[in-house]
Amino acid sequence: MLNISHNQLNKKVDLTKFKSGKKIFTKEYYKQFNKFLLAFAVIGLIVLFLPWTQNISGQGQVTTLRPDQRPQTIQSQIPGRIEQWYVREGDSVRKGDTILKISEIKSDYFDDKLVERTNDQIKAKSSSVIAYKGKISALERQVAALQNERNLKLKQAQNKLVQAKLKIKGDSIDVEAARINEKIAKRRYDRTETLQKEGLKAVKDVEEKRLKLQETQAKLISLENKYLANKNQLINAQIELSRTEATYADKISKAQSNMFTAQSSQYDTEAQVTKLENQYTNYKVRNGLLYILAPQDGFINKALKGGIGETFKEGEKLVGIMPSKYELAVESYVRPIDLPLLHIGEKVRVQFDGWPAIVFSGWPNVSYGTYGAEVVAIENFISDNGKYRILLAPDESDHKWPEAIRVGSGARTIALLDDVPIWFELWRQLNSFPPNFYQPTNKKDSKKKK
């Protein structure tokens, strides 16, 4: 009531006379309720100043710490057809155990003796290489013999040329002497003839001088013919020298051509041998791929290809395997806004699916059923779900993780950050502010130790 009117009914009418008034005004329970409210307000005010651990929550799943310890599928490097299975789902296998046998589906590899026949081809081609090497050696010897013969023939021709030059030189001297003798005989004949006309010489003397002149002239002509013949011999010697060089150059060139042809054939055959050896190795390795082996110790999870006679392509998944030895870890995803708050070595609490837990995110010490973990890796690139992936390893200083946990089960993570009052955390949540940015003290301590 607002007490606006001066006519106050509560002073004129006694409400306690009524039945409902007696039940209300005769009891003092509201005083206890006020005390309860006051005590609750005091306790709430005290609670606002209690410490609260800021945290970052995330969802993830159980995985392994090392990539080679995670579940994997076994593929075939070649296309094939399933012939026989040697394992069942759930079987334990060792590294190198045979999982299944396959057969070829390409016609190029149907021959069972393909490797042996390829090896025979390699032997035949290798023999051809040896034969070509022998032919090359014979041609090299032939070229060397022709070169030696050419040198001897050239020396012989050069000697003939020198002899021809010396003969020409001697003949030229003889011709010049004969010419001088012919001139002397001509002058003597003319002088004797003149003296005979004057009566000082007899006709017999003139005839003797004429005969002498004719003899010298005949000798001169003979020497000139010999000189010209020796010149022809010189020319013939030069021609013989050139012909010898050309003949042996042709023979040597032909032998070298045959040698180079043999070398080319040898190199080509060696290339074919190398190619066949490569094919031999490929065929041998391919035969080994007809048996699918276990890459490591583990358990067969699921046969992705079943039955007998089913074909598949290369790289197609055939069977899944889980390694028998692995180190458990948890991969979790956090929002980009929370990523700067996480650091390597950060302490994280983990709650596994299927394990009972009572979680007080702000008071980790009173939580039950959570296990300690430590940040070991933070992804630098955002994932497809729009969050960043972090990898958590078990905290050795905390309780050991349950042994019954399996890879792939779900997990909820709580990264513990700075300690703040509860009123500050409520104010932060109401304003949608991020948690306090801080640097962990262990980093500073490690720097001081260094």
C-alpha positions in Angstrom: 0.0 0.0 0.0 1.2 3.5 -0.8 -0.4 5.2 2.2 -1.6 8.1 0.1 -5.0 8.3 1.8 -5.3 9.6 5.4 -7.9 7.0 6.0 -5.7 4.0 6.9 -7.6 0.8 7.2 -4.8 -1.0 9.0 -5.4 1.2 12.0 -9.2 0.9 11.9 -9.4 -2.8 11.1 -7.7 -5.6 13.1 -6.5 -8.1 10.5 -5.6 -10.7 13.2 -9.3 -11.3 13.8 -9.6 -13.0 10.5 -8.7 -16.6 9.9 -6.1 -15.9 7.2 -4.6 -13.0 9.3 -4.1 -15.3 12.3 -2.1 -17.8 10.1 0.1 -15.0 8.8 0.8 -12.5 11.5 1.0 -14.9 14.4 4.1 -16.7 12.9 7.7 -15.4 12.7 9.1 -17.6 9.9 10.0 -14.6 7.7 12.6 -13.5 10.2 14.4 -16.9 9.8 14.1 -16.5 6.0 15.7 -13.0 6.2 18.5 -14.4 8.3 19.0 -17.2 5.7 19.1 -14.7 2.9 21.6 -12.6 4.8 23.8 -15.6 5.5 23.6 -16.7 1.8 24.6 -13.2 0.7 27.6 -13.1 3.0 28.7 -16.6 1.8 28.1 -15.6 -1.8 30.2 -12.5 -1.3 33.0 -14.5 0.3 32.8 -17.1 -2.6 33.3 -14.2 -5.1 36.8 -13.7 -3.7 37.7 -17.4 -3.8 40.4 -18.3 -6.4 39.3 -19.7 -9.7 41.5 -21.3 -12.3 40.8 -20.0 -15.8 40.7 -22.8 -18.4 40.2 -23.6 -22.0 38.1 -26.6 -22.8 38.2 -28.6 -26.0 36.9 -31.8 -27.5 39.2 -34.4 -29.1 39.9 -38.1 -29.2 42.6 -40.6 -28.1 45.4 -41.1 -30.6 49.1 -42.1 -30.4 52.1 -40.0 -29.7 54.0 -41.2 -32.8 52.6 -41.3 -36.3 53.9 -44.8 -37.0 51.9 -46.1 -34.0 48.5 -45.0 -35.3 46.0 -47.3 -37.0 46.8 -47.8 -40.6 45.7 -49.5 -43.7 47.8 -51.9 -45.8 47.7 -51.3 -49.6 49.1 -53.2 -52.5 51.6 -51.5 -54.8 50.3 -53.4 -57.8 46.8 -54.3 -59.0 45.9 -57.9 -58.4 43.4 -60.6 -57.5 42.9 -62.0 -54.0 43.9 -65.7 -54.0 44.2 -66.6 -50.3 43.8 -65.1 -46.8 46.2 -66.2 -44.1 44.7 -64.2 -41.2 41.4 -63.4 -39.6 40.1 -60.2 -38.1 41.5 -59.7 -34.6 44.5 -61.9 -35.2 47.9 -60.8 -33.9 50.6 -60.6 -36.5 54.3 -60.0 -36.4 56.3 -57.8 -38.7 56.8 -59.7 -42.0 54.0 -62.2 -41.5 52.0 -63.0 -44.6 48.5 -61.5 -44.6 47.2 -62.6 -48.0 48.3 -63.8 -51.4 47.4 -62.1 -54.6 47.9 -62.9 -58.3 48.6 -60.8 -61.4 45.8 -59.4 -63.5 47.9 -57.8 -66.2 48.8 -59.9 -69.2 52.4 -58.6 -69.3 53.1 -60.6 -66.1 51.2 -63.8 -66.6 54.4 -65.8 -67.4 55.5 -67.8 -64.4 59.1 -67.9 -65.7 59.3 -64.3 -66.6 62.2 -63.7 -64.2 64.2 -66.7 -65.5 63.6 -65.8 -69.1 64.7 -62.2 -68.4 67.8 -63.5 -66.8 68.5 -65.6 -69.9 68.2 -62.5 -72.1 70.6 -60.7 -69.8 73.2 -63.5 -70.2 72.7 -63.5 -74.0 73.1 -59.8 -74.3 76.1 -59.9 -72.0 77.7 -62.4 -74.4 77.1 -60.0 -77.2 78.9 -57.3 -75.3 81.9 -59.6 -74.9 81.8 -60.4 -78.6 81.7 -56.7 -79.5 84.6 -56.0 -77.2 86.6 -58.7 -79.0 85.7 -57.3 -82.4 86.8 -53.8 -81.2 90.1 -55.2 -80.0 90.7 -56.9 -83.4 89.9 -53.7 -85.3 92.2 -51.8 -83.0 95.0 -54.2 -83.8 94.1 -53.9 -87.5 94.3 -50.1 -87.4 97.6 -50.2 -85.6 99.0 -52.6 -88.3 97.7 -50.4 -91.1 99.3 -47.4 -89.5 102.7 -49.2 -89.2 102.4 -50.4 -92.8 101.5 -46.9 -94.0 104.5 -45.4 -92.2 106.8 -48.0 -93.9 105.2 -47.4 -97.3 105.5 -43.6 -96.9 109.2 -44.0 -96.0 109.7 -46.1 -99.1 108.0 -43.6 -101.3 109.9 -40.8 -99.7 113.2 -42.6 -100.4 112.2 -43.1 -104.0 111.3 -39.4 -104.2 114.7 -38.4 -102.8 116.4 -40.8 -105.2 114.5 -39.3 -108.1 115.5 -35.8 -107.0 119.2 -36.8 -106.7 119.0 -38.4 -110.2 117.5 -35.3 -111.7 120.2 -33.2 -110.0 123.0 -35.5 -111.5 121.3 -35.5 -114.9 121.0 -31.8 -114.9 124.8 -31.5 -114.3 125.4 -34.1 -117.1 123.1 -32.2 -119.5 124.9 -28.9 -118.7 128.3 -30.5 -119.3 127.1 -32.1 -122.6 125.8 -28.7 -123.7 129.2 -27.1 -122.9 130.9 -30.0 -124.8 128.5 -29.5 -127.7 129.4 -25.8 -127.8 133.1 -26.6 -127.7 132.8 -29.2 -130.4 130.8 -26.7 -132.5 133.4 -24.0 -132.1 136.2 -26.5 -133.0 134.3 -27.7 -136.0 133.7 -24.1 -137.3 137.3 -23.2 -136.7 138.6 -26.4 -138.5 136.2 -25.8 -141.4 137.5 -22.2 -141.7 141.1 -23.3 -141.6 140.3 -26.0 -144.2 138.8 -23.4 -146.5 142.0 -21.3 -146.1 144.0 -24.4 -146.8 145.5 -24.8 -143.4 143.6 -27.9 -142.4 142.8 -31.1 -144.3 139.4 -32.3 -145.1 140.1 -35.2 -142.9 140.3 -32.9 -139.9 137.1 -31.3 -140.8 135.3 -34.6 -141.0 136.8 -35.7 -137.6 135.5 -32.5 -136.0 132.1 -32.9 -137.6 131.9 -36.5 -136.3 132.9 -35.3 -132.9 130.3 -32.6 -133.0 127.6 -35.1 -134.0 128.7 -37.4 -131.1 128.5 -34.5 -128.6 125.1 -33.5 -130.0 123.9 -37.1 -129.8 125.2 -37.4 -126.2 123.4 -34.2 -125.3 120.2 -35.4 -126.7 120.6 -38.7 -124.8 121.3 -36.9 -121.5 118.4 -34.6 -122.1 116.1 -37.6 -122.7 117.5 -39.2 -119.5 116.9 -36.0 -117.6 113.3 -35.8 -118.7 112.8 -39.5 -117.9 114.1 -38.9 -114.4 111.8 -35.9 -114.0 108.9 -38.2 -114.9 110.2 -40.6 -112.2 110.1 -37.8 -109.7 106.6 -37.0 -110.6 105.7 -40.7 -110.4 107.4 -40.8 -107.0 105.3 -37.9 -105.8 102.2 -39.5 -107.2 103.1 -42.8 -105.5 103.6 -41.0 -102.2 100.2 -39.3 -102.4 98.5 -42.5 -103.5 100.1 -44.4 -100.6 98.8 -41.8 -98.2 95.3 -41.9 -99.7 95.2 -45.7 -99.9 96.2 -46.2 -96.3 94.0 -43.3 -95.1 91.1 -45.0 -96.7 92.0 -48.4 -95.2 92.5 -46.9 -91.8 89.4 -44.9 -91.9 87.4 -47.9 -93.0 88.9 -50.0 -90.1 88.2 -47.2 -87.6 84.6 -46.8 -89.0 84.1 -50.5 -88.3 85.6 -50.1 -84.9 83.3 -47.2 -84.0 80.4 -49.2 -85.4 81.3 -52.1 -83.1 81.7 -49.7 -80.1 78.3 -48.2 -80.9 76.8 -51.6 -81.0 78.6 -52.5 -77.8 77.2 -49.4 -76.0 73.8 -50.1 -77.3 73.9 -53.7 -76.2 75.2 -52.6 -72.7 72.3 -50.2 -72.5 70.0 -53.1 -73.4 71.7 -55.2 -70.7 71.2 -52.5 -68.2 67.5 -52.2 -69.2 67.0 -55.9 -68.9 68.7 -55.9 -65.5 66.3 -53.2 -64.4 63.4 -55.2 -65.7 64.8 -58.3 -64.0 65.0 -56.5 -60.6 61.5 -55.0 -61.1 60.1 -58.4 -62.0 61.8 -60.0 -59.0 60.5 -57.3 -56.7 57.0 -57.5 -58.2 57.0 -61.3 -57.5 57.7 -60.5 -53.9 54.7 -58.1 -53.9 52.4 -61.0 -54.6 52.4 -61.7 -50.9 51.0 -58.8 -48.7 53.1 -58.7 -45.5 52.6 -57.0 -42.2 54.6 -53.8 -41.9 54.9 -54.0 -38.2 53.7 -56.0 -35.1 50.0 -55.4 -34.5 46.4 -56.7 -34.7 44.3 -57.1 -37.8 41.3 -54.7 -37.4 39.1 -55.1 -40.5 39.4 -56.6 -43.9 38.4 -53.9 -46.3 38.5 -56.3 -49.2 37.0 -59.7 -48.7 36.4 -62.9 -50.5 38.5 -64.9 -53.0 38.9 -63.7 -56.6 38.1 -60.1 -55.9 40.2 -57.7 -57.9 41.6 -54.3 -56.8 43.7 -51.5 -58.1 47.1 -50.4 -57.0 47.1 -48.3 -53.8 43.6 -49.6 -52.9 43.1 -50.3 -49.1 43.0 -54.0 -48.4 43.1 -54.4 -44.6 43.5 -52.3 -41.5 46.1 -53.0 -38.8 46.6 -51.5 -35.3 50.2 -51.6 -34.0 50.6 -53.6 -30.8 53.0 -51.2 -29.2 52.0 -47.6 -28.9 52.1 -44.6 -26.6 48.7 -43.0 -26.0 48.1 -39.3 -26.5 45.1 -37.1 -27.0 44.5 -34.7 -29.9 42.2 -31.8 -29.0 41.0 -28.8 -30.9 40.9 -25.2 -29.5 39.5 -22.0 -30.8 41.8 -19.6 -32.6 41.2 -17.0 -29.9 42.5 -19.4 -27.2 45.6 -20.5 -29.2 48.0 -17.8 -27.9 47.3 -18.9 -24.3 48.6 -22.4 -24.9 52.3 -23.3 -24.7 54.4 -26.4 -25.0 54.5 -28.1 -21.6 51.1 -26.6 -20.5 49.3 -28.8 -17.9 45.9 -30.1 -19.1 43.2 -32.2 -17.5 41.6 -35.0 -19.6 38.2 -36.7 -19.2 37.8 -39.9 -21.2 34.5 -41.0 -22.6 33.1 -44.0 -20.7 35.0 -43.2 -17.5 33.0 -41.6 -14.7 34.1 -38.2 -13.7 33.1 -35.2 -11.6 34.6 -32.1 -13.1 35.0 -28.7 -11.5 36.8 -26.8 -14.2 37.8 -23.9 -12.0 38.9 -26.1 -9.1 41.0 -28.9 -10.7 42.1 -30.2 -7.2 38.5 -31.2 -6.3 37.8 -32.8 -9.7 37.4 -36.6 -9.8 38.0 -38.9 -12.7 40.2 -36.6 -14.7 43.8 -37.4 -15.7 46.8 -35.2 -16.2 48.3 -34.4 -19.6 50.9 -32.1 -21.0 51.0 -30.2 -24.3 53.7 -31.6 -26.6 52.7 -30.1 -30.0 50.7 -27.2 -31.3 49.6 -27.1 -34.9 50.6 -24.0 -36.8 47.8 -24.3 -39.4 44.1 -24.3 -38.8 42.2 -27.5 -39.3 39.1 -28.1 -41.4 36.8 -27.6 -38.5 38.1 -24.0 -38.0 40.1 -24.8 -34.9 43.7 -25.5 -34.1 44.9 -29.0 -33.2 47.0 -29.7 -30.1 48.6 -33.0 -29.1 48.7 -34.0 -25.4 50.9 -36.6 -23.8 50.4 -38.3 -20.4 51.7 -36.3 -17.5 54.2 -38.6 -15.8 53.9 -36.7 -12.5 50.1 -37.4 -12.4 48.0 -40.6 -12.2 48.6 -43.1 -14.9 46.0 -43.2 -17.7 43.7 -46.2 -17.7 45.1 -49.2 -19.6 41.7 -50.1 -21.1 41.6 -46.9 -23.2 41.6 -47.5 -26.9 42.7 -45.4 -29.7 39.8 -43.4 -31.2 37.7 -43.0 -28.1 36.5 -39.5 -27.3 38.1 -37.2 -24.8 37.3 -33.8 -23.3 40.3 -31.6 -22.3 40.6 -28.7 -19.9 43.7 -26.6 -20.2 44.5 -24.9 -16.9 45.6 -21.2 -17.1 46.0 -18.4 -14.6 44.3 -18.2 -11.1 41.9 -15.3 -10.7 39.0 -14.4 -8.3 35.6 -15.8 -9.1 34.2 -12.3 -9.4 36.8 -11.5 -12.1 35.9 -14.7 -14.0 32.2 -13.9 -13.9 32.9 -10.4 -15.1 35.1 -11.8 -17.9 32.4 -14.3 -19.0 29.6 -11.7 -19.0 31.7 -9.4 -21.2 33.0 -12.3 -23.4 36.6 -11.4 -22.8 39.4 -14.0 -23.4 41.3 -15.4 -20.5 44.3 -13.6 -19.2 47.3 -13.8 -21.5 50.4 -14.9 -19.6 53.7 -16.7 -20.0 54.3 -19.8 -18.0 56.9 -19.6 -15.3 58.6 -22.8 -16.3 60.0 -21.1 -19.4 61.5 -18.3 -17.4 63.0 -20.9 -15.0 64.5 -22.8 -17.9 66.1 -19.7 -19.3 67.6 -18.9 -15.9 69.0 -22.4 -15.7 70.6 -22.0 -19.1 
